[in-house]
Amino acid sequence: MKPGEEALPLLDAPGDWRSFPEWGPASNLPMILGGYLPRCRWFGDKSRRIADVRIESAVPLGTEGDPVFLCVVSATFSEGPARRYFLPLGLGSPGQSGPAGPVARWPGAGDRVVVDALFSPETAQELLGLFSSGEERPAGFQVVSTPLLPGLLASPPEGVPRAFGGEQSNTSLLFGRSLILKCYRNLETGTNPDLEVGAFLAEAETPAPIPPTGGALVGFTPEGRSLTVALLQGFVDNRGDAWSFLMERLKEILSGCALDEDCPEAVRVDRWIERAGQRTAELHQALGRDPGHPDFAPVPLSDEDVEDLVHAIDSRHERVMRMLAKVRPSLDEVLQNRIDCFSGVSGRLGKTLLACRGAVRGEYAIRCHGDLHLGQILVTPGGDAVFLDFEGEPALPIEERRKKTSPLIDVAGMLRSFHYLTASLRPDESDRTREDWLDRWLHRQSRRFWKSYLKSMEGGPVCLLGEDASTRALLSLYLIRKSLYEIEYEINNRPSWIGIPLAGLEAMLDGEGPAGATDSP
């Protein structure tokens, strides 16, 4: 046993591991999990106090040796809604546990511990095997497949599967350079948008710019409602996500004395952002391609839809102003001044909302990504863009995330992500040359992305946007909505970052445009 592991709680196990479903829910393991879950990176409720944990189901996976149990764990909190989590449990050595460490000590001789078995290569292989036709599935689980599944499984993946370590809310298992199994940790009942969008686009005649989706492993609640547990996709060869890619390129450019906008790295960035605008439009065209599909057919954006959007923005603005007033005394002087400056211009928000609402007409709503930013895009070795994670805005219920909306919601997410990128590169000490260059870069690239997107949308087979003035007004509404969401998020999670969305929204209300790119291209 390694130093520190002697503090692990001892599991009170009245039977052997194979009989875990019989005694586990009534043992002290649920209490132990109440301390273990907050240590997990994927646990998204760290700000809430756990009141109770239950093991809702425990289904054995594998028949040889000590089985792994696919557990659905439910937690209630001192306030707010309950959650379900996917937590496969097995026995192993301390070195076989995931980043959060072992769950508990197993009684008896030896150093065996209860571990999160999703980080075991054997578990990964067993889960992948469930997608093969003819394989027996664990009781209570089903496999949903798309037409792409046979092709994805045609060649056995090489190498030992491993867990990808860069994620926050999910755990993805990589099988060589051919397959990826994204396992959802936070389980919600209903149709998972990631699966739904992937299955729809898998049937498109022209391949959409997303990883090929093969199918999903689906479980069920005691009441019979579906829970999407894992999504199987083809692996996309890549150079990392777009945030990291652009960050590295910009750092190289900024390290040069001349800050040359025509240097090879800068030109490379220009080309990728233009391609990203094109691919975003192609994604929206693919999502809106079927007028006969009830869940994906484009529908006109009604006056009531616009009214609801404006009302939601207005309500969030009022909430954000109360939150800013509450958090202001705890912040440094620079952020206090930023809040004061924003408070001085936020009164213009009502007039802006009124003007935008009156200008929107002839727009369409489709199923969108819903939470698009640079971290949700892969950059391929050839400089292409591939979109990931269609789960939608994580704070919203699943049915809200499945609603149709204007594709401009995704455009706004990208433009705000460009602003965050440049804000993160600003020097700690005043450097006017570097700051001016970043301002110009943000303005130029926002325009580049927007022009490329519009050009591809106008040349596409599906009409989803209205006239120019209407489209710009609607984009402004989504940019305001996104900025307010960011302010609220930063207050709750990273108060020192509040200045970034505050500056972006203030620039918009001042009509300066670069942080919102709503000026004429």
N, C-alpha and C positions, 0 to 999 in steps of 0.2 A: 504494500500500500504506500502510495506517495505521500509526502508531507502535506498536511492539510486535509487529506481525505478521511482521517479518523473522525472528523467532525460530521461526516455524512450520517443522516438519520438511518436507523436500522429498520428495515421493513419487517413488520409483524406478519409472517407468512405461516399460516396453519397447515398449508399443504405444499405439494411440489409445484414447480413452475407451470407444468402442463395443465394443471387444474386452476390456473390463475382466474379465468372468468367466473369460477364458482366462489372464490374467497376474496378476490382482489377488491371489488367495490365496497365490501364491508370491512376491509383492513384499514390500517393507518395510512395507506398510500394516498388516498385523496387529500388528507391533511398535509402529507409531505409535498404533494404537488402544489399546494397553496403557496409554499415557499420556493418551489422550483420554477414555476411558470414565469415569475417576474425576472428570472435570470436569463431567460431565452430572448435572443435578439428579435425574434419574430413576434413576441408577445406585445401587442399594441395597446394594452390597457394598463401600462405601468403607473399612470397617474391616478388610478382608482384602487381602492382597497378591496381585496378579495374577501368575501364573506363566507363562501362555501364552494367546494369543488366536488363534483361527482364523476365517476366513471360510467358514462352512459352506455357504452358498448365496448366489447373486447373480442375481436374476431381473429382466430389464429391464421397465420400465414406461414406456409411451409409445413412439411411433415417429418423432416429428419431432425434429430437432435432437439434442443430446446427451441420451441417455436417463438416467433415474433407475434405479438398481438397488436392488430390495428385498432388502436383505442380512439374513441371519440370522447373527449373530456368536456364537461360543461362546468362553467364557473358563473357564480352570481357575485354581485358586488354590493358594496354598501350603498351605492347609488348608480342609476343608469341601467341599461339593458344587460341581460345575461349574454354569455358568449359560448360558442362551441369551438374546440380546438382539436386538430388531428395530431395525435402523439403516439406513434408506434413504439411499443416498449419491448425490450428483450433483455437477456442476460449477456454480460460480456465483462471484459477487463476494464479497469479505469481508463486505459489508453484508447479504448474503442468508443468512448462517449463523445458527444458533440461539443461544440464550443461552450455550452452552458455547464459542462461537466456531468458526472453521474447523477442519477436521480436519488438513489438510495443504496444502502448496503444490503446484500442478500445474506440471510442468516446461514450459518454453518461454516465449515472450514473453507479455506481458499480466499482469493481476493475478488470473487465475482461481485458485480454490482448490477443494478438495474440501470439501463441506458436508453437514450433516445435512439432507437434502432434504425432510424432513417439515415443515419450516417454510416451504416454498415454496408459494404459492397454486396454481401449476400442478400440483404433485404432489397437492395436496388434491383438485383437480378430477379428475385422472386416477383417484385412488382411489375417489372417489364414483361415477365413471362405471362402475366394475366392478360396481356393484350393479344397473345397468340391464339388463333382459332383452335378450338378443341380443348384448350386448357380449362381445367376446373377452377372456377372462381370461388373465393370464400363466401360463405353464406351471408347474405345481406349486402353483397356488392355486385354491381353490373358494370360491363364495359360498353361504352357508347363509341361507335367507330364512324369515321368518314371514309369517302372513297379513296383517300390517300393512304390509309393505314397499310394495306398490303405492300405498297411500294416502299414505305418507310421501314417495314420489317423484313424486306427481301434479303438484305445482307446483314448478317449478325455483326453487331458492333465489336470493335477491337478494344482490347485493354480492359483494365479494371474500372468499373464505374466509380465515380466520386461525387461528393456533394459540392456544389458551387458555393463559395463562401461570400459572395458579394451582395447578397440580397438582404432585405430588411424583413419583409412580411411573409415570404414564402421560402421553401427550401427546394432547390432544383438539383436533380441528379443527372450528371452528364455521362453518357455512354459513348466513349471515344469522341469522334468528330462526326457522329451520324445522328444521335438522338438526344433529346433532353426531356426529362419527366419533371414537370413543375408540380410540386406537392403543395397544396394550399394548407396553411396552418389554421387560419381563422375561417371556420366553415359557416356558410350561410345557406339557409334553405332557399329553394327556388332555382331557376335557370341561371347558371353562371355566365355572365356576359363574355368572358374570355373564351369559353367553350362555344357559346352560341355564335359569336362573330367568326371564330376560327372555322367552325363547321360550315357556315354560310359561304365564306370566302374560299373554302376548299373546293367548292363546286363551280367557281367562276371559270369561264372559258379562258380569260386572260389572267395569268397568275397575279395575285395582289401582292404588294410589298410587305408581306408578313411571313414568319416561319410557317412551313406546311404543317397543318394540324391533322394528326392521325386519329385522335379520339380521347376519351377520358374515362377514368375510374370513378364511379358514382356509388355512394352509400346512401343510407336512408335513416331518418330519425325514427324513434319508436312509433310515431304517428304516421309514418310512411312518406314523409316529405323528403325530396332528394337533396343530397349534399355532394357537390362536386369535390372530390378528394384530390385528384391529380389529372393533369393534362399532358398528353404525349405529343411532342412536336419534333420536327426535323431540326437538326443543329444547323445554324447559319455561321459559316466561317466569317470571322469578324476581327476588327482591330479595336474592339471595345465600344462602349457607348459614345454617343455624340458629345456628351458633356466632357468626358475625358479627352476625346479626340480634339475638340476645339480648344480646350484648356491647354493642352500640350502645344498645339500650333501657335496659339496666341502668346504663350510664354516664350517660345522661340523667337517670335517676331519682336516682342517687347524687350528681349535681351539685346537686340541689335541697336546700335546707337542712332541709326538714321530713321528707324521706324518706317521702313520703306513699304508702302502699300502695294507695290508692284513686285515685291520679292517672290520667289517661288512658293514659299509657305503661304503667303497672303493670297496668291492666285489660287492655290490649292483649296484654301478655305472658301474663297468666292465660289468656286465650282461646286463644292459640296453643298453649300447653303442654297445655291440655285437648284441643285438636284433635289435637296430636301423639300423645297417648295413644290417642285413638280411631283414628287412621290406622295406628298400629302394630298395633293389634288387627285392623284390617281387612286389613292386609298378611298377618298370620299366618293369618287365616281364608281368604284367597285362596290362600296357599301350601298349606294343608291341605285344600283343597276336594275333591280327587279321590281317593276311596278305592281306585280301580282302577289308579292310575298307580304303577308300581313304584318310581320315583325320588322321588315326592312324597306318596304315601299316608301318612297319619299311622299311627304304630305305637306300641304301649304302651312306655313307658319302663320297662325291666325292672329288677329288683333288681341284676342284674349291671351294667347301665348306670350306676346310681347308685353302686355300689361302685367302678367304674372312675373315675368323676368324683371321688369322695372320695380315692381313691388318687393320682390325678394332682395334686389340690390339695395333699395331704400331701407328695408328692415335690417339688413346686415350692416349698412352704414351706421345706423343708430346704435346697434350693438357694439360695433367697433369703436365708436367714439366713447362709449361708456367704459369699455375695456382699456382704451388708451389713457383715459383720465385716472383710472384705478392703478395702472402700472407705472405711470409717469414718475411718481416720487422715487421709485426704486432704480431708475435708470440714470446713466451719466448725463452730464450737462449737454453734450452734443446731441444725444437722442431726445432729451427734453426740448431742446430748441427745434429739432426737426418736427416733433409732435406739435409744438406751438405754431410753427410755420404751416403745417398741414391744417391745423384747426382754423387758421386764418383764411384758407382757400376752400375748405370743404363745404362752405355754404353755397358754392357754385355748383355743387353736385346735383342739386334738385333741378336747376335750370338745364344742366347738361342732359339729365335723364329725360326731361320733358321734351327737349329738342330732338333727341335721338328717337324717342318713342313715336313722335309724329312723323319721322322720316322713313320708318321701316315699312316696306310693302313689297310684295312679290317674292319673299324669301321662302325657302323650303327647309323642312326638318327631316333628318335621317338618323339612323344609328351611327354614332361617332365613337372615337376613341374615348373621349370624356376626361382624360387626365394626361394629355399629351405634353411632354416636355423633352428636353434633350437627353435626359437619362432613360427615356423610353424608346430610343432609336439606336440601332446598331449601325456602325460604319463598316462596310465590307472592305476587303483588300482592294477592290476596284473602285472604291469611292462612292458606292451606292448607299442608300438608306433603307433599312428594314425596321418595321414598327413592331413593338412588343407590348404585352400586358394590356389587354382590353377589358380589364376589370372595372374601369371607370374610377370616379372620384371616391377614394376609400371611405370617406366619412359619411357617404350617403347609403341608405338601404339599397339592397340589390334591385328592387323594382324601380327605384328612382334612377338608378344607373342604366336601366334598360330603356328608359324613355327616349324618344326621338327628340333631337334638338338641331339647331343650325350647325353646319360643319365649321362655322366661324369660331365655335367654342374651342376647337383644336388649334386654329390659327392663333387665337389669343394666347393659348397656353405656350405655344412656341415663341411668340414675340416676348412674352414675359420671361421665358427661360433665357433668351438672349440677354435681357437686361440683368438677370441674376448672374449670368456668366461674367459680364464685364464688371459688375459691382464687386464680385469676388476677386477680381484682379487689380483693383485699385490699390495704390501704395498706401502703407500705413502713415507715411509722412507726405506732406504736400509735394507733388511733382506735377506741375501744370502741363508740361509737355506730354507726359504719359496719360494724364487724365483727359486732356483734349483729344488725344489720339483714340482713346477708348470711347469717348463720346461720338466721335466721327464714325468709328467702326460700328458701333451699335446702330446709329442712324442709317448708315449705308447698308448694313447686312439685313436690317429689318425691312428696308425697302426692297432689297434684292429678293428676299424670301417671299414677300407679299406680291411683287410683280410676277415672279415665277409661278406662284400659286394661281394667281388670277389668269395668267396666260393659259395654263394647263386646264383650269376649270372651264374657261370660255371655249376651248377646243375640244372638250370632252363630250361624250354622247348624251349626258344627263344634265339638264338645266337645274341647278340648285341654288343659284344666287339671283338676287334682284338687280335693279339698276344700280349704278355706281354710288349715288348718294345714300340709297337705302343700305347697301352692303357696308359702307363705311360707318353709318350710324349704328348698325347692328354689331359690327366689330368693336366699336367704342363701348357698347353696353357690356360685351363679354370681357373686354379688357378691364373695365371698372369692376365687374363682378370678380374676376380673377385676382385683381390687386387687393380687394377687400378680403377675399379668402386668405390671401397670403399674409396680410397684416394680422388677421385673427390667428392663423397658424403660428406665426412667429411669436406672438404674445404668449401663446400656450407652450411653445417648445423652445424657441431660440430668441429671447427678447433682445439680444444684442444685434439681431438681424432686422429688427423692425424698420430701420431706416431705408432698406432697399425697396420694399413695396410702397412705403410712404413717399419716397422720392419719385417712383414711377407714376403713382396716381396723381401726385401734385403736378408733375410735368404735363400729364394729360389735361388736367383741369386748367392749366395755364396755356394750353394750346401749343406746347413746345414739341410734342410729337415723338421725339426719338425713342422714349421709353415705351411708346405705344404704337408707333409707326402708323398713325392714322392720317398723316399728312399725305398730300398727293405724291404718288410714286414718280 
